[in-house]
Amino acid sequence: MDFTSFGDYLNVLANFFTQPTWTIVSKLFAIFGWIVFVWLLAFAIVIFYTDHIQDTRNTSKWKFMVLAIDIPPENIQTPLAVEQMFANLSGAFSKPDLRDKFREGFKQRGFSLEIVSIEGYIQFLIRTEEKFRDLVESSVYAQYPDAEITEVEDYVTTVPQKYPNNEYDIWIGDFTLSEDFAYPLRSYRDFEHNISKDTVLKDPMGTFLESFTRIGIGEQMWFQILIEPVDNSWKEKSIAKIKEIIGEKPASKKNALSFVTDNFLTKEFGKSFEEFNAQITGSERGLGDVKATVSKEEKNQIKYLTPGQQKIVEAMEAKISKIGLKTKLRAVYVARKEVFKRERGVNALVGAINQFNSPTSNSLVVKSSTDVRGAKAIVRQKNDLLKAYVKRKMNVGAKAIVFNIEELATLWHFPMSYVKTPLVQKAETKAAEPPSNLPMENILNLPIDEIIQTTNKNDGKRKFTTDSGEDIYLDDFGN
């Protein structure tokens, strides 16, 4: 390109940018705007294609079950036991490649942790895919050997699925965090009282379940925590947030010439100049490194943080030290219209959830709910959110967040024995085999080692044969 043609291009550009701003924007949009539309169209196609593949080749074949979990009345396990349960459930994590995602329709499998009150009767439930039943049961039995796990019918079908309804009314809401998920919630460890010599846990589940016992005939309250195992990329985002708080500058990205510039040109030229300067002026070598060290800025401003800020940073670092799970919180209050009372259901539940909030760190707030303006918007929210609850969908409503297993164990754990919630279903005394060294009484005044029991029966009586060959028939009462 010669100078004349280059000058012509400069003139064209100069004339172009002398036009009014709106004219410049409209012309640029006419020239390059199609790129934005093509990108959006391609993005939408990928999303719809991925959802279609997941539905047709993968999720449509999943079989789900609802497991009711009953624990013994004398439960002395703290939420730490449930924390270990969640650590076990994170073993369901799978990392797909491109073929799995775009050809096989891969979707990460998850679990739904639920607490349900039907007319005041409370039940702890876990909804899982059939293939993960063994994982769920082993995770529970490992911490609660005397628990009872039973497959039950899904309770969501006991109320109407379409609204408005002539007999029922419903409230549904999603909960999310008021701050970035890097800030932790109040943990169950913060509910420990050290007044006496022994540390006592003031179980927050007592207050939470009390709101579930207040409802009566014709009312139901559901609470759902959807979880999916994830990789550790969430920790990198949390670390970036911590660096932002302490004032640590992010590491500068190196370009293709960084290696040459940093390791050859800068260092070697600097050493040569330093040597030449020392020979001419007689000054000492190495002062350049000293000056660079002195003028170097502090790495971060952590020593200038207030005590409260330092505690928050410590809590954030403690959060990323444990396993994290992608999480969605959702609650439902549904009742017959003649007994529907918002303050008894919704307000009590929201108030119970507020105890997990930390004013200096993070809080749970209602983000997406049926509390919207406009009759049509209310009806749409009721039906969409109810369908999301029934299908246990995480991508509907408020954005999913990341909790670690300690936060999840705070929100969902079995109440300890001193929590007085009478309508919580608990396991009965579990039957066990007698010990092998248990003393045996004589039967018919004959030593037990002289009697041989056979498996055949006669009219409901068991047959015993003595060493002498005599047959004896006894029923269960010894007759």
C-alpha positions in Angstrom: 0.0 0.0 0.0 1.5 3.3 -1.0 1.4 6.5 1.0 -1.4 8.1 -1.1 -3.8 5.2 -0.6 -3.0 5.1 3.1 -3.7 8.8 3.3 -7.0 8.3 1.5 -8.0 5.7 4.1 -7.1 8.2 6.9 -9.3 10.8 5.3 -12.2 8.4 5.0 -11.9 7.5 8.7 -11.6 11.1 9.7 -14.7 12.1 7.7 -16.6 9.1 9.1 -16.0 10.0 12.8 -16.9 13.7 12.2 -20.5 12.6 11.7 -23.1 12.7 14.6 -22.7 10.0 17.2 -26.1 8.4 16.4 -25.1 8.2 12.7 -21.8 6.5 13.6 -23.5 4.0 15.9 -26.2 3.1 13.4 -23.7 2.6 10.6 -21.4 0.5 12.7 -24.4 -1.6 13.8 -25.5 -2.0 10.1 -22.0 -3.2 9.2 -21.2 -5.4 12.3 -24.5 -5.9 14.0 -25.2 -9.2 12.2 -22.3 -10.8 14.1 -24.2 -10.3 17.4 -27.4 -11.9 16.0 -25.4 -14.8 14.6 -23.7 -15.4 17.9 -27.0 -15.2 19.8 -28.6 -17.6 17.3 -25.7 -20.1 17.6 -25.9 -19.9 21.4 -29.6 -20.6 21.4 -29.2 -23.5 19.0 -26.6 -25.1 21.2 -28.8 -24.7 24.3 -31.9 -26.1 22.7 -29.9 -29.0 21.1 -28.3 -29.9 24.4 -31.7 -29.9 26.2 -33.2 -32.0 23.4 -30.4 -34.6 23.5 -30.6 -34.8 27.3 -34.4 -35.4 27.2 -34.4 -37.9 24.4 -31.2 -39.9 25.1 -30.6 -39.5 28.8 -32.9 -38.0 31.4 -36.1 -39.6 29.9 -34.7 -43.0 30.9 -34.0 -42.1 34.5 -36.2 -43.8 37.2 -36.6 -41.9 40.4 -37.7 -43.0 43.9 -38.5 -41.3 47.1 -36.9 -42.7 50.3 -38.4 -41.9 53.7 -35.7 -41.8 56.5 -36.6 -42.5 60.1 -34.0 -42.2 62.8 -34.1 -43.7 66.3 -35.7 -41.5 69.1 -32.4 -41.3 71.0 -30.4 -39.6 68.3 -27.1 -38.2 69.7 -25.5 -37.5 66.3 -24.7 -33.9 65.6 -25.0 -32.3 62.1 -21.4 -33.4 61.5 -22.8 -36.9 60.7 -25.0 -35.5 58.0 -22.0 -33.5 56.8 -20.3 -36.8 56.2 -23.4 -38.1 54.4 -23.1 -35.2 51.9 -19.4 -35.9 51.4 -20.4 -39.5 50.4 -23.1 -38.3 48.0 -20.6 -36.1 46.2 -19.2 -39.4 44.9 -21.9 -39.2 42.2 -19.9 -36.6 40.3 -19.0 -37.2 36.7 -16.9 -35.1 34.4 -18.1 -35.4 30.8 -16.2 -34.8 27.6 -17.6 -33.2 24.5 -18.9 -36.5 23.1 -20.8 -37.2 26.4 -22.3 -33.7 26.5 -23.3 -33.1 22.8 -23.9 -36.6 21.6 -25.0 -38.7 24.6 -26.9 -35.9 26.3 -24.9 -36.0 29.6 -26.5 -34.4 32.6 -25.0 -34.4 36.1 -27.2 -36.5 38.4 -28.2 -35.0 41.7 -30.4 -35.5 44.8 -33.3 -33.8 46.5 -33.2 -33.5 50.3 -36.7 -32.7 51.5 -38.6 -32.1 54.7 -42.4 -32.4 54.4 -45.2 -31.6 56.8 -48.6 -33.0 55.9 -51.2 -31.6 58.3 -48.4 -31.4 61.0 -46.9 -34.9 60.4 -43.2 -34.4 59.5 -41.1 -36.7 57.4 -37.5 -36.5 56.2 -37.1 -37.6 52.6 -34.4 -38.1 49.9 -35.4 -38.3 46.3 -32.8 -40.1 44.1 -32.4 -41.9 40.9 -32.9 -45.7 41.2 -29.2 -46.4 40.4 -28.0 -44.3 43.4 -30.2 -46.0 46.0 -27.3 -48.0 47.3 -25.2 -44.9 47.6 -27.9 -43.0 49.5 -28.6 -46.0 51.9 -24.9 -46.7 52.6 -24.4 -42.9 53.3 -27.2 -42.9 55.8 -26.5 -46.3 57.5 -22.8 -45.4 57.8 -23.8 -42.5 60.2 -27.1 -43.9 61.5 -26.9 -47.7 61.7 -30.3 -48.0 63.4 -32.1 -45.8 60.9 -35.0 -47.2 58.8 -35.2 -46.3 55.1 -38.4 -47.1 53.2 -39.5 -46.3 49.7 -42.7 -44.3 49.6 -45.0 -42.7 47.1 -44.2 -39.2 45.9 -46.3 -36.8 48.0 -46.5 -34.1 45.4 -49.4 -35.7 43.7 -51.7 -35.2 46.7 -52.5 -31.6 45.8 -53.8 -30.1 42.5 -51.2 -29.5 39.9 -52.9 -26.6 38.1 -53.8 -23.2 39.5 -56.0 -21.3 40.0 -58.0 -24.0 41.8 -61.5 -23.9 43.3 -60.4 -25.7 46.5 -56.7 -25.0 47.0 -54.3 -22.1 47.1 -50.5 -22.2 47.0 -47.4 -20.2 47.7 -44.0 -21.2 46.3 -40.7 -19.4 46.6 -37.0 -20.0 45.8 -34.3 -18.9 48.2 -30.9 -17.5 47.2 -28.1 -15.7 48.8 -28.1 -11.9 49.3 -24.3 -11.8 48.7 -21.8 -13.7 46.6 -21.7 -17.4 47.4 -18.1 -17.0 48.5 -19.5 -15.5 51.8 -20.7 -18.3 54.1 -23.9 -18.7 55.9 -24.2 -19.2 59.7 -23.0 -22.7 60.5 -24.4 -25.1 63.0 -21.1 -24.6 64.9 -22.2 -21.0 65.6 -25.2 -22.4 67.5 -22.9 -24.1 70.1 -23.2 -22.7 73.7 -20.2 -22.8 76.0 -22.0 -21.7 79.2 -21.4 -24.9 81.0 -18.3 -27.0 81.0 -19.7 -29.2 78.2 -20.3 -27.6 74.8 -24.1 -27.8 74.0 -25.5 -27.5 70.5 -28.7 -25.4 70.4 -30.0 -27.3 67.5 -31.4 -24.9 64.9 -33.6 -27.7 63.5 -35.8 -27.3 66.5 -37.0 -23.8 65.5 -37.1 -24.9 61.8 -39.4 -27.9 62.5 -41.6 -25.9 64.9 -42.9 -24.0 62.0 -43.8 -27.3 60.3 -45.8 -28.5 63.3 -48.0 -25.5 63.4 -50.0 -26.3 60.3 -53.2 -28.3 60.7 -55.9 -30.2 58.8 -55.9 -29.4 55.1 -52.5 -27.8 55.1 -49.1 -28.9 53.8 -45.6 -27.4 53.9 -42.7 -28.7 51.8 -39.0 -27.7 51.8 -36.6 -28.9 49.1 -32.9 -28.7 48.8 -31.6 -29.8 45.3 -27.9 -30.7 45.2 -25.6 -31.6 42.4 -21.9 -32.5 42.7 -19.6 -30.1 41.0 -15.8 -29.7 40.4 -13.6 -27.3 42.2 -14.0 -24.3 39.8 -16.3 -22.6 42.4 -13.3 -22.4 44.8 -11.3 -20.4 42.2 -14.1 -17.9 42.1 -14.2 -17.7 45.9 -10.4 -17.2 46.0 -10.7 -14.3 43.5 -13.3 -12.8 45.9 -11.0 -13.2 48.9 -8.2 -11.5 47.0 -10.5 -8.6 46.1 -11.3 -8.1 49.8 -7.7 -8.1 51.0 -6.7 -5.9 48.1 -4.4 -8.3 46.4 -4.0 -7.5 42.7 -4.6 -10.3 40.3 -1.5 -11.7 38.5 -0.9 -10.0 35.2 -1.5 -12.2 32.2 1.7 -12.9 30.2 1.7 -12.6 26.4 3.7 -14.5 23.9 6.7 -12.2 24.3 6.7 -12.3 28.1 9.3 -15.1 28.2 11.7 -13.2 26.0 11.1 -9.8 27.7 11.3 -11.1 31.3 14.1 -13.6 30.9 16.4 -12.2 28.3 16.1 -8.6 27.2 15.3 -7.1 30.6 17.6 -9.1 32.8 20.6 -9.3 30.4 20.5 -5.7 29.3 20.1 -4.6 32.9 23.1 -6.6 34.0 25.2 -5.2 31.1 24.2 -1.6 31.9 24.9 -2.1 35.6 28.4 -3.5 34.9 29.2 -0.7 32.5 28.0 1.9 35.0 30.1 0.4 37.7 33.2 0.5 35.6 32.7 4.2 34.7 31.5 5.7 38.0 32.9 3.2 40.4 29.5 2.6 42.1 28.5 -0.7 43.7 26.8 -3.4 41.7 23.4 -4.8 42.6 21.8 -1.5 43.7 19.2 -1.9 41.0 17.8 -5.0 42.7 17.8 -3.3 46.0 15.9 -0.3 44.7 13.4 -2.6 43.0 12.8 -4.4 46.2 12.4 -1.2 48.2 10.0 0.3 45.6 8.0 -2.9 45.3 4.4 -2.6 46.4 2.9 -4.7 49.2 1.3 -7.9 47.9 -2.0 -7.2 49.7 -3.6 -5.0 52.3 -4.6 -7.8 54.7 -2.9 -6.2 57.7 -5.1 -3.1 57.3 -8.4 -5.1 57.6 -10.6 -4.6 60.6 -11.1 -7.5 63.0 -14.5 -8.1 61.5 -13.2 -8.2 58.0 -10.4 -10.6 59.0 -13.0 -13.0 60.5 -15.0 -12.9 57.3 -11.9 -13.8 55.2 -11.1 -16.6 57.6 -14.7 -17.9 57.3 -14.5 -17.7 53.5 -11.2 -19.7 53.5 -12.8 -22.2 55.8 -15.7 -22.6 53.3 -13.5 -23.5 50.4 -11.6 -26.1 52.6 -14.6 -28.4 52.3 -16.5 -30.1 49.5 -19.0 -27.9 47.6 -22.3 -28.8 46.0 -24.5 -26.9 43.5 -27.6 -26.1 45.4 -31.2 -24.8 45.0 -33.6 -24.1 47.9 -37.3 -24.1 47.3 -40.3 -24.1 49.6 -44.1 -24.6 49.2 -47.1 -23.9 51.4 -50.3 -25.3 50.0 -53.7 -25.6 51.8 -57.4 -25.7 51.2 -58.7 -22.1 50.7 -60.8 -22.1 53.9 -57.7 -22.8 56.1 -55.0 -21.1 53.9 -53.2 -18.7 56.3 -50.1 -17.1 55.0 -48.7 -15.9 58.3 -49.0 -19.4 59.7 -47.2 -21.0 56.8 -45.1 -18.7 54.7 -44.1 -16.2 57.4 -43.3 -18.8 59.9 -41.1 -20.7 57.4 -39.2 -17.6 56.3 -38.7 -16.6 59.9 -37.2 -20.0 60.7 -34.8 -19.7 57.8 -33.7 -16.3 59.0 -31.8 -17.9 61.9 -29.2 -19.2 59.4 -28.4 -15.6 58.3 -25.3 -13.8 59.3 -25.6 -10.0 59.1 -21.9 -9.6 58.6 -21.5 -12.4 56.0 -24.4 -13.8 54.0 -28.2 -14.3 54.2 -30.9 -16.4 52.6 -33.6 -14.3 50.9 -36.7 -15.1 48.8 -35.7 -14.3 45.2 -38.3 -15.9 42.9 -41.8 -16.5 44.3 -45.5 -16.2 43.6 -45.4 -12.8 45.3 -45.5 -10.9 42.0 -47.8 -8.2 40.6 -50.5 -9.0 38.2 -53.0 -11.8 38.2 -51.6 -13.4 35.1 -48.0 -13.2 36.4 -49.1 -14.9 39.7 -50.9 -17.7 37.9 -47.8 -18.3 35.7 -45.4 -18.3 38.7 -47.6 -20.7 40.6 -47.7 -23.2 37.8 -44.1 -22.9 36.6 -42.6 -23.1 40.1 -44.9 -26.0 41.2 -43.8 -27.9 38.0 -40.2 -27.2 38.9 -40.7 -28.5 42.4 -42.5 -31.6 41.2 -39.8 -32.3 38.6 -37.0 -31.2 41.0 -35.7 -28.8 38.3 -32.7 -26.6 39.3 -32.6 -24.3 36.3 -36.0 -22.7 36.9 -36.5 -19.7 39.2 -33.7 -18.2 41.2 -30.1 -18.9 40.2 -28.5 -22.0 41.8 -25.7 -21.3 44.3 -22.9 -23.3 45.8 -22.9 -24.5 49.5 -20.3 -26.6 51.1 -21.3 -29.7 53.1 -21.1 -27.8 56.4 -23.7 -25.3 55.3 -25.9 -28.0 53.8 -25.7 -30.0 57.1 -26.8 -26.9 58.9 -29.9 -26.5 56.7 -30.9 -30.2 56.6 -30.1 -32.6 59.3 -32.0 -34.9 61.6 -33.0 -33.3 64.9 -31.2 -34.4 68.1 -33.0 -36.3 70.8 -33.7 -33.2 73.0 -35.5 -31.4 70.2 -39.2 -31.7 71.2 -41.0 -32.1 67.9 -43.5 -34.9 68.7 -44.8 -35.4 65.1 -41.5 -36.1 63.5 -41.5 -39.7 62.3 -38.8 -41.7 64.1 -37.7 -45.3 63.8 -38.9 -47.9 66.3 -36.5 -50.0 68.3 -34.6 -52.0 65.8 -34.5 -55.8 66.2 -31.1 -57.4 66.5 -29.7 -61.0 66.6 -29.0 -62.4 70.1 -25.3 -62.6 71.1 -23.6 -65.9 70.4 -22.6 -66.4 74.0 -26.2 -65.9 75.4 -27.0 -68.7 78.0 -29.7 -71.1 76.9 -32.3 -72.6 79.3 -33.2 -76.3 79.2 -36.1 -77.5 77.1 -38.3 -80.2 78.7 -35.6 -80.6 81.4 -33.2 -81.8 78.7 -29.8 -80.1 78.0 -29.9 -78.1 74.8 -27.0 -79.9 73.4 -29.0 -83.2 73.5 -31.8 -81.8 71.3 -31.5 -81.5 67.5 -34.0 -79.0 65.9 -35.2 -79.8 62.4 -36.7 -77.4 59.8 -39.8 -79.4 59.1 -43.1 -78.5 60.7 -46.3 -80.4 61.7 -49.5 -78.5 62.1 -47.7 -75.3 63.0 -45.5 -77.1 65.5 -41.7 -77.5 65.3 -40.2 -81.0 65.5 -37.4 -81.8 68.0 -35.6 -85.1 68.1 -33.7 -86.2 71.2 -30.6 -88.4 71.1 -32.7 -91.3 72.2 -34.8 -91.0 68.9 -38.0 -89.6 70.6 -39.8 -87.0 68.5 -41.2 -84.0 70.4 -43.6 -81.4 68.8 -43.8 -77.9 70.3 -45.6 -74.7 69.3 -44.4 -71.2 69.8 -45.7 -71.2 73.4 -44.0 -74.4 74.4 -47.1 -76.6 74.2 
